[in-house]
Amino acid sequence: MPVAMAAPARAASGPRPLRVAQIIDNLRWGGAQKMQLVLAEALGPAAEVTVFTLDANADIGVVAALERLQVRV
């Protein structure tokens, strides 16, 4: 039997922001990581960006740069 799910509540201030999830193999400086920063910067506060990595050994500089852009890592 299908389960009915309630629609998520919306803030009174308007539509929900765009939610972006990125999955990457590692967070060590390289071209893909630079593109993550470029995308997060271009989206700005209009989006909630989250980055998932498959490697626990992240470069603290990459993580710090993403977090400065309000990206969840």
QUILIN-V551538 format. One record per residue. N is the residue number from 1. PHI is phi in whole degrees, -180 to 180 (999 if undefined). PSI is psi in whole degrees, -180 to 180 (none if undefined). D_FIRST is the distance of its C-alpha to the first C-alpha in Angstrom with 1 decimal. Layout:
BEGIN
n/phi/psi/d_first
N/PHI/PSI/D_FIRST
N/PHI/PSI/D_FIRST
END
This chain:
BEGIN
n/phi/psi/d_first
1/999/130/0.0
2/-66/148/3.8
3/-104/128/6.5
4/-80/135/9.6
5/-115/138/12.7
6/-73/144/16.1
7/-68/143/18.8
8/-64/145/21.6
9/-69/143/24.7
10/-108/146/27.7
11/-69/150/31.2
12/-68/-17/33.5
13/-80/-8/35.9
14/142/-162/34.0
15/-70/157/31.4
16/-68/151/30.1
17/-71/157/32.2
18/-62/135/31.3
19/-111/123/29.7
20/-121/129/31.1
21/-118/127/30.4
22/-115/138/33.0
23/-119/129/32.9
24/-138/152/36.3
25/-70/-34/37.8
26/-154/165/40.5
27/-118/55/42.1
28/-111/143/45.7
29/-51/130/47.9
30/-175/-175/47.5
31/-64/-42/46.7
32/-67/-38/42.9
33/-69/-38/43.3
34/-62/-40/45.8
35/-66/-32/43.3
36/-62/-44/40.7
37/-65/-42/43.4
38/-62/-44/44.4
39/-65/-47/40.8
40/-62/-40/40.2
41/-67/-40/43.6
42/-68/-38/43.0
43/-72/-35/39.7
44/60/-154/41.3
45/-73/-3/39.7
46/-74/-10/37.5
47/-134/150/35.0
48/-101/109/33.5
49/-105/134/34.3
50/-128/135/33.1
51/-115/129/34.6
52/-111/133/33.1
53/-118/147/35.6
54/-90/-5/35.3
55/-121/124/38.7
56/-73/-15/39.5
57/-89/78/43.2
58/-90/148/43.3
59/-76/122/46.5
60/-61/-28/47.0
61/-67/-40/48.6
62/-67/-46/45.6
63/-61/-45/43.3
64/-63/-41/45.9
65/-63/-41/46.2
66/-67/-44/42.4
67/-66/-31/42.2
68/-63/-26/45.2
69/-92/14/43.0
70/67/29/40.3
71/-91/133/38.1
72/-83/133/35.8
73/-118/none/36.5
END
